């Protein structure tokens, strides 16, 4: 019985580890979801979109605008909230830094003229690597 329980626990731990993200691996988060970075004792959660003012595609704007999102990073038992800012008029990824990590990110989708983005449609595309 104990051996069977041990095998079940090993299988569960293996699955949980397999679901983590490796350094340098791109992943996609929706609001309210999180990713565990394997071997780094780190979890990143996409909390909310604070601001969406990016100039829509095919529109001439006075200001390029920006999108500001909030993530929460839990590392070694400590939680840290961080704002990530991506300018408008580009869909290229931006790099922000946290401790010894580079967080390369972009926010999707990009605004289109005449349509609003629903909160549930936002995605944060991210890659975490060491500096």
N, C-alpha and C positions, 0 to 999 in steps of 0.2 A: 504493500500500500504506500509506504513512504517513498519507495523507488518510483512508483507511478506518479506520485505527486511531484517529485523532483523533476521528472521528465516533462511534465506539464508546465511547471514553472520555467524550465530551461527553454521550452518551445515558445512560451509567451515572451520571455525576455529577448529571444532571438528575433521574434516578429517585431517587437517594439524597437529594437536596435535597427532592424532592416528598414523601418519606416522613417528613420532619421535622414537628414541631408548631410552630405559630406562638404567640407570646405571646397570652394571652387565650383560647386554644383548649383546650377540655376534652379530656382523654385518659384512658384506662384502662390500668393496668399490672397484670400478674399477677406473682407472685413470680418473680424471675429475669429479668424483662424490663426494657427501658429505652426511653426516648424522647429524641430529640434535639430541642432547642429551636433552631429555625432563627434564624440571625443573631445568636446569643448565645454561641456556642462553649460550649454547655452540654449535658450529657447527665445524665438522672436515671434511676437504677435502683432498683427495688423489691427490697430485699435479703431481708427476713424480717419475721415477726411475732414480737415479743419477748414480748408479754403480751396475753392476751385474757381480760378479766374483766368485760366489759359485762353488765349485768343483762339476761337474755333478755326478749323481748316477752311481755306479759301475765303477768309475774311480779312480785310485790312483793319488793323487795330492800332491805336496810339501807343498802347503798352502791350508787351508780349504776355503778361499775366504769369500766373504760377499755380501750382497745385501743392498744397501742404498736407502731409499725412502724419499721423502719430503712430509710432510703434512702441512696443514695450519689450525691453530686452531683460531677460532673467538670466543671470550668470553667477555661478557659485553662490546661489542662495540670495543674491541681491537683485532687486528690481530697479530698472531705470527707464523712464519714458523719454522719448526722443522725437523731435520733429524732423521730417525729411522734406526738403523743398526741391521741386523740379520746375525749372522755368518753362514757359510756354514757347510755342513756335519750334519745338524740337521734341522728338520722341526718343532721342538718344539717352542712354542711361547716365546717371550722375553718380558720383562716389561721395559718400559721407564716411566719417570715421568714428569708431567707438573703441576705446582702449587700444588694443593691438590689432584691431580688425578693420578691414575696408569693407564697407557695405555698398555694393553697386546696385542701383535700383532704377526703376522707371514705373510710372503709374499709368495704368490702362483703364479704360479706353481713352483716346484723345477726343476732346469735344468736337462735335460736328455742328454746323450752322443749323439752327432751328430745332435742335433736339437736346433735351436735358439728359444727364446721366443719373440713373437711379443709384441710390446708395449701395444697393446689393450688386450692382454691375461693376464696381471698382475692383481692380486687381493690382497687387503690388508684385512686380517681377523683381527678384532679388538674387544676388550671389554674394556670399560671405567668404572672405579670404583673409589671410594674415597680411599685415602691412609689409 
